[in-house]
Amino acid sequence: MPERNTEFGKYGARGIKGHEAVARQLDVLAGFIVTPVSAWRGLQARLHYLTRTDRARAAARAAGLTVTDRTLRAWLKGTRRPSRVNLDRIEQAYRTVRRHNVARHLLARLNRDGRGTRVEFHPLNQSQVDRPRQRVVSYRSLNVRHWDRIVEAWAHDDDVALDDAWVDDAAADLGSEWGQYEYVTNIGFAA
């Protein structure tokens, strides 16, 4: 495999890393609460998700929401409002717990009993690159059959592991052209 790009965008190309596009798509499939945590409705929805069972509370504590039960009850009743730092902790704990809760389901949907999921690679945007420096890249699609490492790295919010898993388990199947799709405008798949 060729070396990874070290000076991406030097001549005006635009795009994002492939693993970041995959993480965005998995986030969409996970179905996070849309209302922001700063809104009353969003805060209440996240707190109910994190506190409805003892198991959910333990997962929230493990994810970094370390406030007392008394404080949680006050937030749920609306007698106290969390600080900005605690709002960020609530959001991070919610996303972490939600990812862990849906990872097994997403893995089953994406693997589809060994049949895999069709993935579309939309090439990087070269509209700002001078014509002699543009390379020929086109839309590609392939069937990714092994999602285990990808979903596990996404569930643990580990960018390095997700990048390695994406390159090894998916992009490598593009053959010698995999380096052209290290940066993309979008990666799409529907499970």
CYANA upper distance limits for C-alpha pairs under 8 A (distance plus 0.5 A):
  1 MET  CA    176 SER  CA      7.40
  1 MET  CA    178 TRP  CA      8.46
  1 MET  CA    179 GLY  CA      8.37
  2 PRO  CA    179 GLY  CA      7.11
  3 GLU  CA    179 GLY  CA      8.26
  4 ARG  CA    179 GLY  CA      7.29
  4 ARG  CA    182 GLU  CA      8.09
  5 ASN  CA    179 GLY  CA      8.33
  5 ASN  CA    182 GLU  CA      8.28
  8 PHE  CA     13 ALA  CA      7.74
  9 GLY  CA     13 ALA  CA      5.17
  9 GLY  CA     14 ARG  CA      6.60
 11 TYR  CA    128 GLN  CA      8.26
 11 TYR  CA    129 VAL  CA      6.12
 11 TYR  CA    130 ASP  CA      8.02
 11 TYR  CA    133 ARG  CA      8.20
 12 GLY  CA    126 GLN  CA      7.49
 12 GLY  CA    127 SER  CA      8.49
 12 GLY  CA    128 GLN  CA      5.62
 12 GLY  CA    129 VAL  CA      5.46
 13 ALA  CA    124 LEU  CA      7.38
 13 ALA  CA    125 ASN  CA      6.25
 13 ALA  CA    126 GLN  CA      5.25
 13 ALA  CA    127 SER  CA      7.75
 13 ALA  CA    128 GLN  CA      6.77
 13 ALA  CA    129 VAL  CA      6.40
 14 ARG  CA    124 LEU  CA      6.51
 14 ARG  CA    125 ASN  CA      5.59
 14 ARG  CA    126 GLN  CA      7.08
 14 ARG  CA    185 THR  CA      8.02
 15 GLY  CA    124 LEU  CA      5.58
 15 GLY  CA    125 ASN  CA      6.70
 15 GLY  CA    183 TYR  CA      6.03
 15 GLY  CA    184 VAL  CA      5.51
 15 GLY  CA    185 THR  CA      5.30
 16 ILE  CA     20 GLU  CA      7.20
 16 ILE  CA     21 ALA  CA      7.36
 16 ILE  CA    124 LEU  CA      8.36
 16 ILE  CA    183 TYR  CA      5.63
 16 ILE  CA    184 VAL  CA      5.99
 16 ILE  CA    185 THR  CA      6.67
 16 ILE  CA    186 ASN  CA      8.30
 17 LYS  CA     21 ALA  CA      7.11
 17 LYS  CA    182 GLU  CA      6.39
 17 LYS  CA    183 TYR  CA      4.97
 17 LYS  CA    184 VAL  CA      6.82
 18 GLY  CA     22 VAL  CA      6.82
 18 GLY  CA    163 ASP  CA      8.25
 18 GLY  CA    166 TRP  CA      8.10
 18 GLY  CA    181 TYR  CA      7.58
 18 GLY  CA    182 GLU  CA      6.04
 18 GLY  CA    183 TYR  CA      6.02
 18 GLY  CA    184 VAL  CA      6.44
 18 GLY  CA    186 ASN  CA      8.23
 18 GLY  CA    187 ILE  CA      7.52
 19 HIS  CA     23 ALA  CA      6.64
 19 HIS  CA    159 ASP  CA      8.25
 19 HIS  CA    162 LEU  CA      6.71
 19 HIS  CA    163 ASP  CA      5.70
 19 HIS  CA    166 TRP  CA      6.47
 20 GLU  CA     24 ARG  CA      6.76
 20 GLU  CA    159 ASP  CA      8.48
 21 ALA  CA     25 GLN  CA      6.80
 21 ALA  CA    184 VAL  CA      8.33
 21 ALA  CA    186 ASN  CA      6.42
 21 ALA  CA    187 ILE  CA      6.15
 22 VAL  CA     26 LEU  CA      6.64
 22 VAL  CA    187 ILE  CA      6.78
 22 VAL  CA    188 GLY  CA      8.27
 23 ALA  CA     27 ASP  CA      6.58
 23 ALA  CA    154 TRP  CA      6.89
 24 ARG  CA     28 VAL  CA      6.84
 25 GLN  CA     29 LEU  CA      6.84
 25 GLN  CA    187 ILE  CA      8.09
 25 GLN  CA    188 GLY  CA      7.45
 25 GLN  CA    189 PHE  CA      8.04
 26 LEU  CA     30 ALA  CA      6.56
 26 LEU  CA    154 TRP  CA      8.38
 27 ASP  CA     31 GLY  CA      7.18
 27 ASP  CA     32 PHE  CA      7.60
 28 VAL  CA     32 PHE  CA      7.77
 29 LEU  CA    106 LEU  CA      8.28
 29 LEU  CA    191 ALA  CA      8.48
 30 ALA  CA     98 ARG  CA      8.03
 30 ALA  CA     99 ARG  CA      7.42
 30 ALA  CA    102 VAL  CA      6.83
 30 ALA  CA    106 LEU  CA      8.17
 32 PHE  CA     95 ARG  CA      7.91
 32 PHE  CA     98 ARG  CA      7.97
 33 ILE  CA     42 GLY  CA      7.64
 33 ILE  CA     45 ALA  CA      8.11
 33 ILE  CA     46 ARG  CA      8.13
 34 VAL  CA     42 GLY  CA      8.12
 35 THR  CA     39 ALA  CA      7.40
 35 THR  CA     41 ARG  CA      7.49
 35 THR  CA     42 GLY  CA      5.30
 36 PRO  CA     42 GLY  CA      5.77
 36 PRO  CA     43 LEU  CA      7.96
 37 VAL  CA     41 ARG  CA      8.33
 37 VAL  CA     42 GLY  CA      5.17
 37 VAL  CA     43 LEU  CA      5.15
 37 VAL  CA     46 ARG  CA      7.98
 37 VAL  CA     87 LEU  CA      7.11
 37 VAL  CA     90 ILE  CA      8.42
 37 VAL  CA     91 GLU  CA      7.04
 38 SER  CA     42 GLY  CA      7.35
 38 SER  CA     43 LEU  CA      6.98
 38 SER  CA     87 LEU  CA      7.55
 39 ALA  CA     43 LEU  CA      6.67
 40 TRP  CA     44 GLN  CA      6.65
 41 ARG  CA     45 ALA  CA      6.64
 42 GLY  CA     46 ARG  CA      6.72
 43 LEU  CA     47 LEU  CA      6.61
 43 LEU  CA     87 LEU  CA      8.48
 44 GLN  CA     48 HIS  CA      6.53
 44 GLN  CA     76 LEU  CA      6.96
 45 ALA  CA     49 TYR  CA      6.68
 46 ARG  CA     50 LEU  CA      6.67
 46 ARG  CA     90 ILE  CA      7.86
 46 ARG  CA     91 GLU  CA      8.02
 46 ARG  CA     94 TYR  CA      6.76
 47 LEU  CA     51 THR  CA      6.46
 47 LEU  CA     72 LEU  CA      8.44
 47 LEU  CA     76 LEU  CA      7.48
 47 LEU  CA     90 ILE  CA      8.11
 48 HIS  CA     52 ARG  CA      6.02
 48 HIS  CA     76 LEU  CA      8.38
 49 TYR  CA     56 ALA  CA      7.90
 49 TYR  CA     94 TYR  CA      8.09
 50 LEU  CA     56 ALA  CA      5.77
 50 LEU  CA     57 ARG  CA      6.20
 50 LEU  CA     59 ALA  CA      8.34
 50 LEU  CA     60 ALA  CA      6.43
 50 LEU  CA     94 TYR  CA      7.11
 50 LEU  CA     97 VAL  CA      8.29
 51 THR  CA     56 ALA  CA      6.25
 51 THR  CA     57 ARG  CA      5.48
 51 THR  CA     60 ALA  CA      8.41
 52 ARG  CA     56 ALA  CA      7.04
 52 ARG  CA     57 ARG  CA      7.92
 53 THR  CA     57 ARG  CA      6.81
 54 ASP  CA     58 ALA  CA      6.69
 55 ARG  CA     59 ALA  CA      6.73
 56 ALA  CA     60 ALA  CA      6.61
 56 ALA  CA     97 VAL  CA      8.30
 57 ARG  CA     61 ARG  CA      6.68
 58 ALA  CA     62 ALA  CA      6.67
 59 ALA  CA     63 ALA  CA      6.58
 59 ALA  CA     97 VAL  CA      6.82
 60 ALA  CA     64 GLY  CA      6.93
 60 ALA  CA     65 LEU  CA      6.03
 60 ALA  CA     66 THR  CA      8.47
 60 ALA  CA     93 ALA  CA      6.08
 60 ALA  CA     94 TYR  CA      7.68
 60 ALA  CA     97 VAL  CA      7.04
 61 ARG  CA     65 LEU  CA      5.28
 61 ARG  CA     66 THR  CA      5.87
 61 ARG  CA     93 ALA  CA      8.43
 63 ALA  CA     92 GLN  CA      8.08
 63 ALA  CA     93 ALA  CA      5.47
 63 ALA  CA     96 THR  CA      6.88
 63 ALA  CA     97 VAL  CA      7.53
 64 GLY  CA     89 ARG  CA      7.13
 64 GLY  CA     92 GLN  CA      8.34
 64 GLY  CA     93 ALA  CA      6.52
 65 LEU  CA     86 ASN  CA      8.47
 65 LEU  CA     89 ARG  CA      6.44
 65 LEU  CA     90 ILE  CA      6.76
 65 LEU  CA     93 ALA  CA      6.63
 67 VAL  CA     71 THR  CA      6.88
 67 VAL  CA     72 LEU  CA      7.48
 68 THR  CA     72 LEU  CA      6.95
 69 ASP  CA     73 ARG  CA      6.67
 70 ARG  CA     74 ALA  CA      6.78
 71 THR  CA     75 TRP  CA      6.73
 71 THR  CA     80 ARG  CA      8.42
 72 LEU  CA     76 LEU  CA      6.66
 73 ARG  CA     77 LYS  CA      6.59
 74 ALA  CA     78 GLY  CA      6.45
 74 ALA  CA     79 THR  CA      5.81
 74 ALA  CA     80 ARG  CA      5.95
 75 TRP  CA     79 THR  CA      6.88
 75 TRP  CA     80 ARG  CA      5.79
 75 TRP  CA     81 ARG  CA      6.38
 75 TRP  CA     82 PRO  CA      7.39
 82 PRO  CA     86 ASN  CA      6.09
 82 PRO  CA     87 LEU  CA      6.53
 83 SER  CA     87 LEU  CA      6.64
 84 ARG  CA     88 ASP  CA      6.81
 85 VAL  CA     89 ARG  CA      6.83
 86 ASN  CA     90 ILE  CA      6.52
 87 LEU  CA     91 GLU  CA      6.70
 88 ASP  CA     92 GLN  CA      6.61
 89 ARG  CA     93 ALA  CA      6.43
 90 ILE  CA     94 TYR  CA      6.46
 91 GLU  CA     95 ARG  CA      6.68
 92 GLN  CA     96 THR  CA      6.62
 93 ALA  CA     97 VAL  CA      6.54
 94 TYR  CA     98 ARG  CA      6.41
 95 ARG  CA     99 ARG  CA      6.50
 96 THR  CA    100 HIS  CA      6.85
 96 THR  CA    155 ALA  CA      7.68
 96 THR  CA    156 HIS  CA      7.89
 96 THR  CA    157 ASP  CA      8.22
 97 VAL  CA    101 ASN  CA      6.61
 98 ARG  CA    102 VAL  CA      6.69
 99 ARG  CA    103 ALA  CA      6.30
 99 ARG  CA    154 TRP  CA      8.23
 99 ARG  CA    155 ALA  CA      5.50
 99 ARG  CA    156 HIS  CA      8.33
100 HIS  CA    104 ARG  CA      8.25
100 HIS  CA    155 ALA  CA      6.02
100 HIS  CA    156 HIS  CA      8.15
102 VAL  CA    106 LEU  CA      6.52
103 ALA  CA    107 LEU  CA      6.49
103 ALA  CA    151 VAL  CA      6.93
103 ALA  CA    152 GLU  CA      7.76
103 ALA  CA    155 ALA  CA      6.74
104 ARG  CA    108 ALA  CA      6.88
105 HIS  CA    109 ARG  CA      6.81
106 LEU  CA    110 LEU  CA      6.52
106 LEU  CA    151 VAL  CA      8.18
107 LEU  CA    111 ASN  CA      6.45
107 LEU  CA    147 TRP  CA      6.99
107 LEU  CA    148 ASP  CA      7.08
107 LEU  CA    151 VAL  CA      6.99
108 ALA  CA    112 ARG  CA      6.31
108 ALA  CA    113 ASP  CA      7.74
109 ARG  CA    191 ALA  CA      6.24
110 LEU  CA    116 GLY  CA      6.35
110 LEU  CA    117 THR  CA      5.99
110 LEU  CA    145 ARG  CA      8.35
110 LEU  CA    147 TRP  CA      7.17
110 LEU  CA    191 ALA  CA      6.25
111 ASN  CA    115 ARG  CA      6.75
111 ASN  CA    116 GLY  CA      4.90
111 ASN  CA    117 THR  CA      7.07
111 ASN  CA    145 ARG  CA      6.27
111 ASN  CA    146 HIS  CA      6.93
111 ASN  CA    147 TRP  CA      6.72
112 ARG  CA    116 GLY  CA      5.94
112 ARG  CA    117 THR  CA      7.79
114 GLY  CA    145 ARG  CA      6.57
114 GLY  CA    146 HIS  CA      8.34
115 ARG  CA    145 ARG  CA      6.60
116 GLY  CA    143 ASN  CA      6.57
116 GLY  CA    144 VAL  CA      5.77
116 GLY  CA    145 ARG  CA      4.31
116 GLY  CA    146 HIS  CA      7.39
116 GLY  CA    147 TRP  CA      8.48
117 THR  CA    143 ASN  CA      5.93
117 THR  CA    144 VAL  CA      5.99
117 THR  CA    145 ARG  CA      6.98
117 THR  CA    189 PHE  CA      7.58
117 THR  CA    190 ALA  CA      8.04
117 THR  CA    191 ALA  CA      7.26
118 ARG  CA    141 SER  CA      7.28
118 ARG  CA    142 LEU  CA      6.10
118 ARG  CA    143 ASN  CA      4.76
118 ARG  CA    144 VAL  CA      6.76
118 ARG  CA    189 PHE  CA      6.68
118 ARG  CA    190 ALA  CA      8.24
119 VAL  CA    141 SER  CA      5.94
119 VAL  CA    142 LEU  CA      5.99
119 VAL  CA    143 ASN  CA      6.47
119 VAL  CA    144 VAL  CA      7.20
119 VAL  CA    187 ILE  CA      7.46
119 VAL  CA    188 GLY  CA      6.30
119 VAL  CA    189 PHE  CA      5.37
120 GLU  CA    139 TYR  CA      7.82
120 GLU  CA    140 ARG  CA      6.40
120 GLU  CA    141 SER  CA      4.81
120 GLU  CA    142 LEU  CA      7.28
120 GLU  CA    187 ILE  CA      6.05
120 GLU  CA    188 GLY  CA      5.52
120 GLU  CA    189 PHE  CA      6.83
121 PHE  CA    139 TYR  CA      6.32
121 PHE  CA    140 ARG  CA      5.63
121 PHE  CA    141 SER  CA      6.34
121 PHE  CA    181 TYR  CA      7.67
121 PHE  CA    184 VAL  CA      7.51
121 PHE  CA    186 ASN  CA      7.03
121 PHE  CA    187 ILE  CA      5.40
121 PHE  CA    188 GLY  CA      7.30
122 HIS  CA    138 SER  CA      7.87
122 HIS  CA    139 TYR  CA      5.58
122 HIS  CA    140 ARG  CA      7.37
122 HIS  CA    184 VAL  CA      6.32
122 HIS  CA    185 THR  CA      6.20
122 HIS  CA    186 ASN  CA      5.68
122 HIS  CA    187 ILE  CA      6.49
122 HIS  CA    188 GLY  CA      8.48
123 PRO  CA    137 VAL  CA      6.73
123 PRO  CA    138 SER  CA      6.56
123 PRO  CA    139 TYR  CA      6.47
123 PRO  CA    180 GLN  CA      8.30
123 PRO  CA    181 TYR  CA      6.81
123 PRO  CA    183 TYR  CA      7.86
123 PRO  CA    184 VAL  CA      5.23
123 PRO  CA    185 THR  CA      6.31
123 PRO  CA    186 ASN  CA      7.88
124 LEU  CA    181 TYR  CA      8.01
124 LEU  CA    183 TYR  CA      6.47
124 LEU  CA    184 VAL  CA      4.72
124 LEU  CA    185 THR  CA      5.39
125 ASN  CA    184 VAL  CA      8.06
125 ASN  CA    185 THR  CA      6.93
126 GLN  CA    134 GLN  CA      7.08
129 VAL  CA    133 ARG  CA      6.98
129 VAL  CA    134 GLN  CA      6.56
130 ASP  CA    134 GLN  CA      6.98
137 VAL  CA    180 GLN  CA      7.40
142 LEU  CA    173 ASP  CA      8.39
142 LEU  CA    174 LEU  CA      8.19
144 VAL  CA    169 ASP  CA      8.13
144 VAL  CA    170 ALA  CA      6.37
146 HIS  CA    169 ASP  CA      6.94
146 HIS  CA    170 ALA  CA      8.35
147 TRP  CA    151 VAL  CA      6.47
147 TRP  CA    169 ASP  CA      8.05
148 ASP  CA    152 GLU  CA      6.60
149 ARG  CA    153 ALA  CA      6.55
149 ARG  CA    162 LEU  CA      8.05
149 ARG  CA    165 ALA  CA      6.25
150 ILE  CA    154 TRP  CA      6.71
150 ILE  CA    161 ALA  CA      8.47
150 ILE  CA    162 LEU  CA      6.14
150 ILE  CA    165 ALA  CA      5.88
150 ILE  CA    166 TRP  CA      6.66
150 ILE  CA    169 ASP  CA      8.39
151 VAL  CA    155 ALA  CA      6.49
152 GLU  CA    156 HIS  CA      6.82
153 ALA  CA    157 ASP  CA      6.58
153 ALA  CA    158 ASP  CA      5.80
153 ALA  CA    159 ASP  CA      7.75
153 ALA  CA    161 ALA  CA      6.09
153 ALA  CA    162 LEU  CA      5.44
153 ALA  CA    165 ALA  CA      8.23
154 TRP  CA    158 ASP  CA      6.79
154 TRP  CA    159 ASP  CA      8.05
154 TRP  CA    162 LEU  CA      6.73
158 ASP  CA    162 LEU  CA      6.56
159 ASP  CA    163 ASP  CA      6.50
160 VAL  CA    164 ASP  CA      6.78
161 ALA  CA    165 ALA  CA      6.46
162 LEU  CA    166 TRP  CA      6.41
163 ASP  CA    167 VAL  CA      6.65
164 ASP  CA    168 ASP  CA      6.48
165 ALA  CA    169 ASP  CA      6.09
165 ALA  CA    170 ALA  CA      8.17
166 TRP  CA    170 ALA  CA      5.82
166 TRP  CA    171 ALA  CA      6.75
167 VAL  CA    171 ALA  CA      5.23
167 VAL  CA    172 ALA  CA      6.26
168 ASP  CA    172 ALA  CA      6.02
169 ASP  CA    173 ASP  CA      7.90
170 ALA  CA    174 LEU  CA      8.14
171 ALA  CA    175 GLY  CA      8.41
171 ALA  CA    178 TRP  CA      5.96
171 ALA  CA    181 TYR  CA      7.97
171 ALA  CA    182 GLU  CA      8.34
172 ALA  CA    176 SER  CA      8.41
172 ALA  CA    178 TRP  CA      6.33
173 ASP  CA    178 TRP  CA      8.01
174 LEU  CA    178 TRP  CA      5.60
177 GLU  CA    181 TYR  CA      7.83
178 TRP  CA    182 GLU  CA      7.23
